[in-house]
Amino acid sequence: MKRPFVVIRAHGSGWDESRSLEAQRDWPAHAAFMDALVSEGFVALGGPLEGSRRALLVIRAEDVSEIERRLSDDPWTRNGLLITKECGPWTIRLGSLE
């Protein structure tokens, strides 16, 4: 059964601090990859945490291994721009992802 997880991703060694998000290497491929995950319902919410080098994703998955496997196909994972710092199940007490 799919359940919600919170994933924190951070800039990796491939990130160029002199460039904006959209000017990073392989931006179009990363954006298309993430848009596809949203379209299929795997990623419910996501985006950079303002003022930090991190991004937050809310993901619907069976388990952490599914998340790791799916995110390993992200061009920004493969080229070291993003790394996963935290990943764990989330119990929603207020509101809903429906």
C-alpha positions as a Markdown table, in Angstrom:
| # | Residue | x | y | z |
|---|---|---|---|---|
| 1 | Met | 0.0 | 0.0 | 0.0 |
| 2 | Lys | 1.3 | 3.4 | -0.9 |
| 3 | Arg | 1.8 | 5.9 | 1.9 |
| 4 | Pro | 3.2 | 9.3 | 2.3 |
| 5 | Phe | 7.0 | 9.9 | 2.8 |
| 6 | Val | 8.9 | 13.1 | 3.3 |
| 7 | Val | 12.2 | 13.3 | 1.4 |
| 8 | Ile | 14.9 | 16.0 | 1.9 |
| 9 | Arg | 17.3 | 16.5 | -1.0 |
| 10 | Ala | 20.3 | 18.7 | -0.9 |
| 11 | His | 22.9 | 20.1 | -3.3 |
| 12 | Gly | 25.6 | 17.6 | -4.0 |
| 13 | Ser | 29.2 | 18.0 | -5.2 |
| 14 | Gly | 28.0 | 18.7 | -8.8 |
| 15 | Trp | 26.0 | 21.7 | -7.9 |
| 16 | Asp | 27.4 | 25.0 | -9.2 |
| 17 | Glu | 26.7 | 27.7 | -6.6 |
| 18 | Ser | 27.3 | 30.4 | -9.1 |
| 19 | Arg | 24.2 | 29.4 | -11.2 |
| 20 | Ser | 20.5 | 29.6 | -10.5 |
| 21 | Leu | 18.4 | 26.5 | -10.2 |
| 22 | Glu | 17.3 | 26.7 | -13.9 |
| 23 | Ala | 20.9 | 27.3 | -15.1 |
| 24 | Gln | 22.2 | 24.1 | -13.5 |
| 25 | Arg | 23.5 | 21.3 | -15.8 |
| 26 | Asp | 20.8 | 19.1 | -17.2 |
| 27 | Trp | 17.9 | 21.3 | -15.9 |
| 28 | Pro | 15.5 | 20.4 | -18.8 |
| 29 | Ala | 16.1 | 16.7 | -18.2 |
| 30 | His | 15.7 | 17.0 | -14.4 |
| 31 | Ala | 12.5 | 19.1 | -14.8 |
| 32 | Ala | 11.0 | 16.6 | -17.3 |
| 33 | Phe | 11.9 | 13.7 | -15.0 |
| 34 | Met | 10.2 | 15.4 | -11.9 |
| 35 | Asp | 7.2 | 16.5 | -14.0 |
| 36 | Ala | 6.7 | 12.8 | -15.0 |
| 37 | Leu | 6.8 | 11.7 | -11.3 |
| 38 | Val | 4.2 | 14.2 | -10.5 |
| 39 | Ser | 2.0 | 13.2 | -13.5 |
| 40 | Glu | 2.0 | 9.6 | -12.4 |
| 41 | Gly | 1.2 | 10.5 | -8.7 |
| 42 | Phe | 4.5 | 9.4 | -7.2 |
| 43 | Val | 5.5 | 12.9 | -6.2 |
| 44 | Ala | 2.6 | 14.8 | -4.5 |
| 45 | Leu | 4.4 | 18.0 | -3.6 |
| 46 | Gly | 7.9 | 19.3 | -4.0 |
| 47 | Gly | 10.2 | 22.3 | -4.3 |
| 48 | Pro | 13.2 | 24.1 | -2.9 |
| 49 | Leu | 13.2 | 25.2 | 0.7 |
| 50 | Glu | 13.8 | 29.0 | 0.4 |
| 51 | Gly | 17.0 | 30.3 | 1.8 |
| 52 | Ser | 18.6 | 26.8 | 2.0 |
| 53 | Arg | 20.5 | 24.3 | -0.2 |
| 54 | Arg | 17.7 | 21.8 | 0.2 |
| 55 | Ala | 14.4 | 20.7 | -1.4 |
| 56 | Leu | 11.5 | 18.9 | 0.1 |
| 57 | Leu | 9.4 | 16.2 | -1.6 |
| 58 | Val | 6.2 | 14.6 | -0.4 |
| 59 | Ile | 6.1 | 11.2 | -2.1 |
| 60 | Arg | 3.6 | 8.4 | -2.2 |
| 61 | Ala | 5.4 | 5.0 | -2.1 |
| 62 | Glu | 5.4 | 1.5 | -0.8 |
| 63 | Asp | 8.7 | 1.9 | 1.1 |
| 64 | Val | 12.1 | 3.8 | 1.2 |
| 65 | Ser | 13.7 | 1.4 | -1.3 |
| 66 | Glu | 11.1 | 2.3 | -4.0 |
| 67 | Ile | 11.9 | 6.0 | -3.4 |
| 68 | Glu | 15.7 | 5.4 | -3.6 |
| 69 | Arg | 15.2 | 3.3 | -6.8 |
| 70 | Arg | 13.0 | 5.9 | -8.5 |
| 71 | Leu | 15.1 | 8.9 | -7.6 |
| 72 | Ser | 18.3 | 7.2 | -8.7 |
| 73 | Asp | 17.0 | 7.7 | -12.3 |
| 74 | Asp | 16.9 | 11.5 | -11.9 |
| 75 | Pro | 19.6 | 13.1 | -14.1 |
| 76 | Trp | 20.5 | 15.4 | -11.1 |
| 77 | Thr | 21.1 | 12.3 | -8.9 |
| 78 | Arg | 23.2 | 10.6 | -11.6 |
| 79 | Asn | 25.4 | 13.7 | -12.1 |
| 80 | Gly | 25.7 | 14.6 | -8.4 |
| 81 | Leu | 23.7 | 17.8 | -8.3 |
| 82 | Leu | 21.2 | 16.4 | -5.7 |
| 83 | Ile | 21.7 | 13.8 | -2.9 |
| 84 | Thr | 19.0 | 12.5 | -0.5 |
| 85 | Lys | 19.7 | 13.6 | 3.0 |
| 86 | Glu | 16.6 | 12.3 | 4.8 |
| 87 | Cys | 13.7 | 10.0 | 3.8 |
| 88 | Gly | 11.0 | 8.6 | 6.0 |
| 89 | Pro | 7.3 | 7.8 | 6.3 |
| 90 | Trp | 5.0 | 10.7 | 7.3 |
| 91 | Thr | 1.8 | 10.4 | 9.3 |
| 92 | Ile | -0.5 | 13.2 | 8.2 |
| 93 | Arg | -2.7 | 14.4 | 11.0 |
| 94 | Leu | -4.0 | 17.6 | 9.5 |
| 95 | Gly | -5.3 | 18.0 | 6.0 |
| 96 | Ser | -4.9 | 15.5 | 3.2 |
| 97 | Leu | -3.1 | 14.7 | 0.0 |
| 98 | Glu | -6.2 | 13.6 | -1.7 |
